[in-house]
Amino acid sequence: GNFLGEKSTVKNIRSGEWLIPRLGVHDTEGSWVRSGRKDILDEAREKIDQILKTHKPLPLDDDVRDELDKIYKKAQEQAG
């Protein structure tokens, strides 16, 4: 079967239920070649690098931090 021929596919596309992935080749082959032929792994690595450079994690609540400190100290004691 081909999902593109299904009535439900047409209905969902018309109602806006579709997604264009952020990674992957979405241009013609000529445009892709001119842009340097990045494959999905290259794009994923670039996206990961960008996230790691710009991500600011939310701070932990004090009670969560205290509990993690207890767990860490207990692990250190058990390790010797």
C-alpha positions, 0 to 999 in steps of 0.5 A, a space after each residue: 500500500 501507498 499511504 499517499 493514496 489514502 483518503 485519511 492522508 489527504 484529509 490530514 494534509 488538508 487539515 494541516 497535520 503534516 510535518 517537514 523534518 528539520 534534518 534531511 535533504 529537502 532540495 533538488 539534487 542540484 541544490 544539494 550538490 551546490 550546498 556541499 552535499 551535507 548528509 543527515 549525519 553532518 546536519 545532526 552533528 551541526 545541530 548537536 554542536 549548536 545545542 551544546 554551545 547555546 543550551 542553558 539548563 534550568 537550575 535545580 530546585 534546592 530540595 533536588 540539589 540537596 537530595 543529589 548531594 546526599 546521594 553523592 556523599 553516600 556513594 563516595 562513602 561506599 566507594 571508600 
